[in-house]
Amino acid sequence: MKHKFLLILLLVLCGGWAHAQKADKNTPAPPDTIQIKGLVIIKGKNDKGRTSYKFYNDTSYARQKLKRNLQTKWFVFDLGFNNYIDRSDYNGASFVNYYPNGSSYYNGAVAYNTVGNTSYDYSAKGLATFAPRDASEPLTPSEFRLITGKSINFNIWLFQQRLNITKHKLNLLYALGLEMNNYRYARNITYLPGYPTQIIRDSVEFSKNKLFAEYISVPVMLNFNSNPARPNRAFQASLGVSGGYLLKSRTKQVSEERGKVRKTDDFNLNKWRFGLTSELGYGPVKLYANFALTALHDYGLQQYPFSIGIRLNGF
């Protein structure tokens, strides 16, 4: 009796094992799952037996991140375009160049006396000092017109941090990095280094004529995030101020007559720059805009630069 019971038990176990093997052959393999931070990727088979991928956001990962009040992003990049708003006194400068040794009144404004002194401000005389022109060929705003599509703004933020203020919806956003601005001129003008620096009309036709200025900058902004738990579906807006210091500046000109010419100088550029900075985005797509409250040059030309573009790898 004992031997019969063992035989029946053995047959049952063998039958169960065979059934499991048969079921394993007919049952598809479970899908492979890969998780990269907050992104979940599931690899499986579709109805036709072909490999398919499905992507999901891991909201638990996002909520886990929300437990940290301070978050850091490394190496955030900006790519955009530069231009400026020009408020220089061109009419006054033309008058000063026309009457270089006298003082008078014109259109209700005072023409400065230029005898025996030099002006280093944004007055008409300051502009006439920085960019002197013959009376027969007065200075015009078109001489400083930029080729916008080639006036590139490229910024590298070494780090960007976001500090929670209220429920991760209101945050303090700040960064440290380098702002690199290219101003590509459409006219044949040339910066002459020295004291004072001057900008002259050149007789050479340039295929490339640009001014480059690089600043180390610190922006500080208040940030609003509509959906902290789902960053890919969140609307974000940031607004604040920015301060920067000029690290280096140079000009680059390319022509058939002179070849490639580079000059390094401060070119009468403001050492310090202060302005407004902002950011607007939805999900991973973010736009930035910067507007300087200080003029690009230290005297003469009163041009206020601004830049707009796309921000990559930001919050």
Secondary structure as GFF3:
##gff-version 3
##sequence-region A 1 315
A	DSSP	alpha_helix	2	26	.	.	.	ID=ss1
A	DSSP	beta_strand	32	36	.	.	.	ID=ss2
A	DSSP	beta_strand	39	45	.	.	.	ID=ss3
A	DSSP	beta_strand	51	57	.	.	.	ID=ss4
A	DSSP	alpha_helix	59	65	.	.	.	ID=ss5
A	DSSP	beta_strand	70	86	.	.	.	ID=ss6
A	DSSP	alpha_helix	90	98	.	.	.	ID=ss7
A	DSSP	beta_strand	104	106	.	.	.	ID=ss8
A	DSSP	beta_strand	109	111	.	.	.	ID=ss9
A	DSSP	alpha_helix	124	130	.	.	.	ID=ss10
A	DSSP	three_ten_helix	141	144	.	.	.	ID=ss11
A	DSSP	three_ten_helix	148	150	.	.	.	ID=ss12
A	DSSP	beta_strand	152	166	.	.	.	ID=ss13
A	DSSP	beta_strand	170	184	.	.	.	ID=ss14
A	DSSP	beta_strand	189	192	.	.	.	ID=ss15
A	DSSP	beta_strand	198	201	.	.	.	ID=ss16
A	DSSP	beta_strand	208	225	.	.	.	ID=ss17
A	DSSP	three_ten_helix	231	233	.	.	.	ID=ss18
A	DSSP	beta_strand	235	255	.	.	.	ID=ss19
A	DSSP	beta_strand	259	264	.	.	.	ID=ss20
A	DSSP	beta_strand	272	282	.	.	.	ID=ss21
A	DSSP	beta_strand	285	292	.	.	.	ID=ss22
A	DSSP	beta_strand	303	312	.	.	.	ID=ss23
###
